């Protein structure tokens, strides 16, 4: 698998249906680059080989930054963090989901789209990545990336963050918004470019999600690299992102759904499921991820 260029020091790799990002100059060497998110389960080897080609054999990241902790963004994290001995940073409000404390709220399979119907099969935790997990600095700085800052963009998850570099207006948005209609299985496979709201089947707080998209639109990004879909740039990106922010209720929020009328309570946001439920969801989610990977490889 190849890293595709976005800028001279930002590249991305797609693992099945989700992207992860490599930030740092080519041949940077050991501890002089950063990984953003960790992709789907089963891709650790591919990620490490791609990193070696880009930064040098044996080069490890200075840090791994999580935009959030959903299974498709942390799927290969355990192997990567252990092999690289790399600290992993997430927002404080995301820590319960990645330190074994809480599960994410149930998904919303009732909205339209094939991915939504599959969402009950996805594992929602708790995931436990201790002892590598750290809280992001409160001053919005990004460890090992002095030109970047993190932007609090909750809604899709309580502690979701995006990353922004003001010097060239490059935005790594995670799932605060995406550039393909992720609810559609066909769109997820073909990656047809479209500025879209966060994946609706896994977004519990639509009010905060709207505020986050409006905040990111106000940054006027030149480049947007998202968790799902291809990077977009330029005037078209800014126009479409502003249109999404201005018409979020029509373009992103489902007409009906589990969380449309009200967001989850604090107890619902940080609930812990029973062990049998957690194990069953993890195995079913992994099977779904593997099936999606096979579909994508057949299309190449």
C-alpha positions in Angstrom: 0.0 0.0 0.0 1.3 3.4 -1.0 1.2 6.8 0.8 -0.4 9.4 -1.4 0.9 13.0 -1.3 -1.2 15.9 -0.1 1.6 18.4 0.6 5.4 18.0 0.7 5.1 16.9 4.3 1.6 15.4 4.6 0.6 12.1 3.1 -2.3 9.7 3.5 -3.1 6.0 3.3 -6.5 4.4 3.0 -7.1 1.3 5.0 -10.3 -0.2 3.6 -12.8 2.6 4.2 -10.8 5.0 6.4 -7.8 7.2 6.0 -4.8 7.8 8.2 -2.1 10.5 7.9 1.7 10.8 8.0 3.0 14.2 8.9 6.7 15.0 8.5 9.2 15.5 5.6 10.4 12.5 3.6 13.4 10.7 5.1 12.8 12.5 8.3 14.2 9.6 10.3 13.4 8.4 13.8 11.0 10.3 16.0 10.8 13.2 13.6 7.3 12.6 12.2 3.8 12.0 13.5 1.0 9.5 12.6 -2.6 10.8 12.7 -5.1 7.9 13.5 -4.4 4.2 13.1 -6.8 2.9 10.6 -8.7 -0.4 10.4 -7.7 -3.7 12.2 -5.2 -5.8 10.4 -3.2 -3.1 8.7 -0.3 -2.5 11.2 2.2 -4.3 8.9 1.1 -2.2 5.9 1.3 1.0 7.9 4.8 0.2 9.2 6.1 -0.7 5.8 4.7 2.5 4.3 6.3 4.5 7.1 9.7 2.9 6.5 9.5 3.7 2.8 8.7 7.3 3.5 10.8 8.2 6.5 13.5 5.6 6.5 14.0 2.0 7.7 13.3 1.7 11.4 11.9 5.2 11.7 9.3 5.5 14.4 6.9 8.4 15.0 7.4 10.9 17.8 3.7 10.5 18.6 0.4 9.1 17.4 -2.5 11.6 17.5 -6.1 10.4 17.5 -8.8 12.6 16.1 -11.2 10.2 18.0 -11.3 6.6 19.1 -13.9 4.9 16.9 -12.8 1.3 15.9 -11.9 2.3 12.3 -9.5 5.0 13.6 -7.8 2.8 16.3 -7.9 -0.6 14.6 -4.2 -1.1 14.3 -3.2 1.1 17.2 -2.2 -1.5 19.7 0.3 -3.1 17.5 1.7 0.2 16.2 2.1 1.8 19.6 3.7 -1.3 21.1 6.1 -1.9 18.2 7.1 1.8 17.9 6.9 2.5 21.6 5.1 5.7 20.7 3.0 7.9 23.0 -0.7 8.2 21.8 -2.5 11.5 22.4 -6.3 12.1 22.5 -8.6 14.8 23.9 -9.4 14.4 27.6 -13.1 13.8 26.8 -12.1 10.9 24.5 -9.9 9.2 27.1 -12.6 7.0 28.7 -13.2 5.3 25.3 -9.5 4.5 24.8 -8.5 3.5 28.4 -11.0 0.7 29.0 -13.6 2.8 30.9 -16.5 3.4 28.6 -18.2 2.3 25.3 -19.4 4.6 22.7 -23.1 5.1 22.5 -25.0 2.7 20.2 -25.1 3.5 16.5 -28.2 4.6 14.6 -29.0 1.9 12.0 -32.4 3.4 11.2 -31.1 6.2 9.0 -30.7 5.4 5.2 -27.7 3.8 3.7 -26.0 0.4 3.6 -23.2 1.4 6.0 -25.9 2.5 8.6 -27.5 -0.9 8.4 -24.1 -2.5 9.1 -23.3 -0.2 12.0 -24.7 -2.5 14.8 -21.9 -4.9 13.8 -19.1 -2.4 14.5 -17.3 -2.7 17.9 -17.9 0.3 20.1 -15.5 -0.5 23.0 -14.4 0.0 25.5 -10.9 0.0 23.9 -7.9 0.0 26.2 -4.6 1.3 25.0 -2.9 1.9 28.3 0.0 2.6 28.9 0.5 4.5 25.7 -2.4 7.0 26.0 -1.8 10.6 27.0 -4.1 13.7 27.1 -3.5 16.4 24.4 -2.0 19.6 25.9 -4.6 22.0 27.1 -3.0 24.9 25.1 -4.1 23.3 21.8 -0.5 22.5 20.8 0.2 19.2 19.0 3.1 17.2 20.4 6.0 17.1 17.9 4.2 19.3 15.4 5.0 22.9 16.4 3.3 24.5 13.4 0.0 22.7 14.1 -2.8 23.2 16.6 -5.7 21.0 17.6 -9.2 22.3 17.3 -12.0 20.9 19.5 -14.7 19.6 17.2 -17.1 17.5 19.2 -20.4 16.0 18.0 -19.3 12.9 16.2 -17.7 11.9 19.5 -17.5 13.9 22.7 -13.7 14.4 22.4 -13.2 14.7 18.7 -10.5 17.0 17.5 -9.3 18.2 14.1 -5.7 19.5 13.3 -5.0 22.8 11.6 -1.8 24.4 10.2 -2.4 28.1 9.8 0.7 28.7 7.6 -0.8 26.9 4.6 -4.4 26.4 5.9 -4.1 22.6 5.9 -6.9 20.9 7.8 -7.0 17.3 9.0 -10.6 17.1 10.0 -11.1 13.5 11.1 -14.8 12.7 10.9 -16.0 16.2 11.9 -17.0 16.3 8.3 -16.0 13.9 5.5 -15.5 14.1 1.7 -17.7 11.2 0.7 -21.2 10.2 1.6 -20.1 7.6 4.2 -23.7 6.4 4.9 -23.7 4.9 1.4 -21.8 1.6 1.0 -21.3 2.4 -2.7 -19.9 5.9 -2.0 -17.6 4.4 0.7 -16.2 2.0 -1.8 -15.9 4.4 -4.8 -14.8 7.5 -2.7 -16.9 9.8 -4.9 -15.9 13.3 -3.7 -18.5 15.2 -1.8 -18.4 17.5 1.3 -20.7 15.7 3.7 -21.5 15.7 7.4 -20.0 13.3 9.9 -21.0 9.7 9.4 -24.6 9.9 10.6 -24.9 6.4 11.9 -22.3 7.1 14.5 -22.9 10.8 15.4 -24.8 11.2 18.7 -24.8 15.0 19.2 -26.0 16.9 16.1 -26.0 20.3 17.7 -22.3 20.1 18.6 -21.6 18.5 15.2 -23.1 21.5 13.5 -21.1 24.0 15.6 -17.9 22.1 14.8 -18.5 22.2 11.0 -19.3 25.9 11.3 -16.1 26.5 13.2 -14.0 24.6 10.6 -15.7 26.4 7.7 -14.6 29.6 9.4 -11.0 28.6 9.2 -11.2 28.8 5.4 -9.0 25.8 4.7 -7.0 25.5 1.5 -6.8 21.7 1.9 -9.1 19.4 3.9 -8.0 15.8 4.6 -10.8 13.8 6.3 -11.2 10.4 7.8 -13.3 9.2 4.9 -13.0 10.3 1.3 -10.3 11.9 -0.8 -8.5 15.2 0.2 -10.1 18.3 -1.3 -8.7 21.7 -1.8 -9.2 25.2 -3.0 -12.2 27.3 -3.7 -14.5 24.4 -4.4 -13.7 23.0 -1.0 -14.4 26.3 0.8 -17.7 26.8 -1.0 -18.9 23.3 -0.3 -17.9 23.4 3.3 -19.6 26.8 3.8 -22.7 25.4 2.2 -22.6 22.4 4.5 -22.3 24.7 7.5 -25.1 27.0 6.3 -27.5 24.2 5.5 -26.3 21.5 8.0 -29.9 20.7 9.2 -30.9 19.8 5.6 -27.7 18.3 4.3 -26.4 16.4 7.3 -28.9 15.8 10.1 -31.2 12.8 9.4 -34.9 13.4 9.4 -35.5 10.6 11.9 -33.1 8.8 14.1 -32.0 7.7 17.6 -30.3 11.0 18.4 -32.1 13.5 16.2 -34.4 14.8 18.9 -31.9 14.8 21.7 -28.3 13.9 22.3 -27.4 11.2 24.7 -27.2 11.9 28.4 -23.8 11.8 30.1 -24.6 8.3 31.5 -25.4 7.2 27.9 -22.3 8.7 26.5 -20.0 6.9 28.9 -21.8 3.6 29.4 -19.9 0.3 29.8 -21.6 -2.7 28.1 -21.4 -6.3 29.5 -18.5 -8.4 28.5 -20.5 -10.8 26.3 -22.0 -7.9 24.4 -18.6 -6.3 23.9 -16.9 -9.5 22.7 -19.7 -10.3 20.3 -19.7 -6.8 18.8 -15.9 -6.9 18.4 -15.9 -10.2 16.5 -18.8 -9.1 14.3 -17.2 -5.8 13.6 -13.9 -7.4 12.7 -15.7 -9.7 10.2 -17.4 -6.7 8.7 -14.0 -4.9 8.4 -12.5 -7.9 6.7 -15.4 -8.1 4.3 -15.0 -4.5 3.3 -11.3 -4.9 2.8 -11.9 -7.9 0.4 -14.5 -5.9 -1.6 -12.0 -3.0 -2.0 -9.2 -5.3 -3.1 -11.4 -7.0 -5.7 -12.1 -3.5 -7.2 -8.4 -2.6 -7.6 
